[in-house]
Amino acid sequence: KHLSEKSPLHRIGVREGDVLCQFDNLAIDNFGETNVIWSNDKVHLFDLMDRYKVGDIVEIGYWSLDKVLESGSQEIKKVKITCS
């Protein structure tokens, strides 16, 4: 999918092809879902993000496609982002 240059993710360095794997210390699976304490079912990342307010700061983790292609590194990059 296209990542807008004005998005908070783009501003912190996430690019098309990168893979989000953590959101606020919650592991995100290949389907964009995670386990949360307030639900017996997995919750999609978009539904999880709806629970945050504008201005909340969360830490995300992602794999950089460029790093994987350059060096084979699958190190997770962690950055803080302000919800908007």
Solvent accessible surface area in square Angstrom, and as a share of the most:
residue,aa,sasa,rsa
1,K,228,0.97
2,H,149,0.66
3,L,34,0.17
4,S,51,0.33
5,E,132,0.59
6,K,169,0.72
7,S,24,0.16
8,P,32,0.20
9,L,41,0.20
10,H,39,0.17
11,R,157,0.57
12,I,52,0.27
13,G,31,0.29
14,V,8,0.05
15,R,101,0.37
16,E,99,0.45
17,G,44,0.43
18,D,26,0.13
19,V,78,0.45
20,L,47,0.23
21,C,10,0.06
22,Q,43,0.19
23,F,11,0.05
24,D,51,0.26
25,N,121,0.62
26,L,51,0.25
27,A,76,0.59
28,I,17,0.09
29,D,46,0.24
30,N,153,0.78
31,F,162,0.67
32,G,16,0.16
33,E,53,0.24
34,T,4,0.02
35,N,101,0.52
36,V,16,0.09
37,I,179,0.91
38,W,113,0.40
39,S,37,0.24
40,N,165,0.85
41,D,105,0.55
42,K,96,0.41
43,V,15,0.09
44,H,58,0.26
45,L,15,0.08
46,F,140,0.58
47,D,81,0.42
48,L,5,0.03
49,M,87,0.39
50,D,120,0.62
51,R,144,0.53
52,Y,53,0.20
53,K,144,0.61
54,V,125,0.72
55,G,41,0.39
56,D,43,0.22
57,I,116,0.59
58,V,4,0.02
59,E,50,0.22
60,I,3,0.01
61,G,0,0.00
62,Y,5,0.02
63,W,88,0.31
64,S,12,0.08
65,L,74,0.37
66,D,82,0.42
67,K,93,0.40
68,V,48,0.28
69,L,134,0.67
70,E,134,0.60
71,S,83,0.53
72,G,52,0.50
73,S,40,0.26
74,Q,128,0.57
75,E,132,0.59
76,I,58,0.29
77,K,77,0.33
78,K,108,0.46
79,V,43,0.25
80,K,138,0.59
81,I,19,0.09
82,T,70,0.40
83,C,26,0.16
84,S,100,0.64
